[in-house]
Amino acid sequence: MAHPGVLLTKQPPPDTVPVSDLPMKVYEVPLNTGPDSSSGLATAGFRTAKYLPHEWHQSNSELYHEAFMGCEKAEQDQDRSKELAEHTAAATQRNQQDSTTALGHRLKDIHFWKSELQRETEDLDAETRLLAAQKLRLERSLDATEFTYAIAMDNLQCRERRQPPDLVSDEVENELLKEAELIRSIQELLKRTMMQAATQMRINRDHKEICEKDWSDKVETYNIDDKCGRYNNQSTNIQFHPSSIKFEESASTPETWAKFSHDNIYRAERERVASSNLRDLIDSILHDVSEDLRRQCAAVNEAFVKHCEELDDAKHKLEYHLGKVLQEIGNQEANIAALKQAIKDKEAPMKVVQTRLYDRSFRPNVELCRDEAQFRLINEAEELTESIESLKKKLVESEKRLRNLEDTRMNLEKEIAVKTNTLFIARQKCMIHRTHYPPAFKLAGYTQQSLF
């Protein structure tokens, strides 16, 4: 029974046809509902709004349709979910495989640079050892030059003990001074080269340490990426790390990563080449040093030999002239003795003539005559006097000549002693000492064991 004045609308269920497509039922509410009304009595205890039969069927149809549509959409959703699950599973497997492949490629890159760094580290270490051996040669060569310098200075000091007139600035002294100056300049060169080698070795070790640090990082990274590449869905040590899904601000790019190792290797190779060039330079320096010192040593020895030959020749000539002088001294002494005897032999004739003249001076009166006998006696006395004076003068000259010969003899003997002393210094002090001059291989920094 419709109640006039009241309009009721029935709300459609969700996921059904829109409200505008359903018929709207208008319910009439009775206005007379008092106790005196017969309709009120008839409907007492019943609800006022009721569906019509066709509305009941329509409502059922709508529920059927809603159930059908819900099942259909559920089936579609299940299909899409299954498809999405299969798609995501395939994508996940594909992505995981791509990531594993990317890790494999990354491992190859890391292995390449790791191998290059290891090779460069080994090469640089080997080069440093070779340079250290060259530096040891420099030290040995420097020690050898100390001994050669001591020999040269000892020769110069020994030659200072020569006696005049052999204390001269001769060719031997000039060569010894050249040798000492050459050794000093070589020592300065060896010291500078040693400092350069030490600096290069330090640089080599610094770059080796840089390459080793980079290699160590590569090894650690390789192990990490290798472990990551071995992870799979069945691994027992995997877990959630949500905070790891981000890029680190300090992270490098593949280009800067490769450039970093490339630059390290490039700098190491550059220093290794510089070290190799320095080794070649050291080898050349030591070879030249050995040649120069041995050449100068030969020049000094040659000057010594020549000087000793000159000394021997001078000494032999002095000894020869000494023999002549000694012989002449003997002759002069005999001559002086003969002169003295000759003067003595004139004493008796002088006495005779003077006695004759004395006795004749006692002739009496006119008998004291200047006769021929008187003149002859006077001439005889004068001639004897002249003879004696000439003999005495000659005696003085002969004695002076003898003294000169004696002085010459002393000078010759002294000079022979000087030459003997000079020869002793040259041969026994200098040349024998120079026989201990280091051989060429020691001057080049080698040891006898290293030659075999």
Buried (B, 14 or more C-beta within 10 A) or exposed (E): EEBEEBEEEBEBEEEBBEEEEBEEBEBBBBEEBEEEEEEEEEBEEEEBEEEEEEBEEBBEEBEEBBEEEEEEEEEEEEEEEEEEEEEEEEEEEEEEEEEBEEBEEBBEBBBEBBEBBBEBBEBBBEBBEEBBEBBBBBBBBBEBBEBBBEBBBBBBEBBEEBBEEBBEEBBBBEBBEBBBEBBEEBBEBBEEBBEBBBEBBEBBEEBBEBBBEBBEBBBEBBEEBBEEBEBEEEEEEEEEEEEEEEEEEEEEEEEEBBEBBEEBBEBBBEBBEBBEEBBEBBBEBBBEBBEBBBEBBEBBBEBBBEBBEEBEEBBEEBBEBBEEBBEBBEEBBEBBEEBBEBBEEBEEBBEBBBEBBEEBEEEEEEEEEEEEEBEEBEEBBEEBBEBBEEBBEBBEEBBEBBEEBBEBBEEBBEBBEBBEBBBEBBBEBBBEBBEEBBEBBBBBBBEEEEEE
